[in-house]
Amino acid sequence: GNAVQVDHGGGVTTIYGHFMWDSLLVPAGTPVVAGTPLGLEGTTGMSTGCHLHFEIRLDGTPVDPEPFMAARGLPLK
């Protein structure tokens, strides 16, 4: 599927996936800030319905996003 990976430094990356074909709004290497539109929600790759996949990786290993974000004062709702 179509995905955007954001490198936050310190070994932290976030992945946003399943964007619609031809909808990515940021070319590789583009600096982004919170709120920057990355693409349009879709159902590409191994997806069974339209949604946005959100993943956090620490040194390349996926981690549970709820405690990770909550520990930084950003609880997921």
C-alpha positions in Angstrom: 0.0 0.0 0.0 0.9 3.7 0.0 2.6 4.9 3.1 4.5 7.9 4.5 7.2 7.4 7.1 8.2 10.3 9.2 11.6 10.3 11.0 11.4 12.2 14.3 15.0 11.6 15.3 16.2 9.7 18.3 15.2 6.4 16.7 11.5 7.3 16.6 9.6 7.0 13.3 5.9 7.1 12.6 4.2 5.4 9.7 0.9 6.4 8.1 -0.4 3.9 5.7 -3.1 2.8 3.2 -3.3 6.2 1.4 -5.3 6.3 -1.9 -3.2 5.8 -5.0 -1.7 9.0 -6.4 -2.8 10.9 -3.2 0.6 11.4 -1.4 1.1 15.1 -0.8 4.7 15.0 0.5 7.6 13.9 -1.6 10.4 11.9 0.0 12.6 14.0 2.2 10.1 16.8 2.7 10.2 18.3 6.2 6.8 18.1 7.9 5.3 19.5 11.1 2.2 18.5 13.1 -0.9 19.1 11.0 0.8 18.7 7.6 -1.5 16.8 5.3 0.3 13.7 4.1 -2.2 12.1 1.7 -5.8 10.9 1.4 -7.2 8.0 3.4 -7.7 4.9 1.4 -7.5 1.1 1.4 -4.3 0.1 -0.4 -2.1 -2.8 0.5 -3.4 -5.5 2.8 -6.4 -3.5 3.9 -10.1 -4.5 3.9 -11.6 -1.1 4.3 -10.8 2.6 4.1 -8.8 3.8 7.1 -5.5 5.3 8.2 -2.9 3.0 9.6 -0.8 4.7 12.3 2.3 3.0 13.6 5.2 4.0 15.9 8.6 2.4 15.6 11.4 2.8 18.1 14.8 1.9 16.6 12.9 0.0 13.9 10.7 -2.0 16.2 6.9 -1.4 16.3 5.7 -0.2 19.8 2.2 0.1 21.3 1.2 3.7 20.4 -1.2 4.2 23.4 1.4 4.1 26.2 4.1 5.6 24.0 2.0 8.7 23.3 0.5 8.9 26.9 4.0 9.0 28.4 4.6 12.1 26.3 1.4 13.9 27.4 -0.5 13.0 24.2 -3.1 10.4 25.1 -4.8 8.8 22.2 -8.6 8.9 22.3 
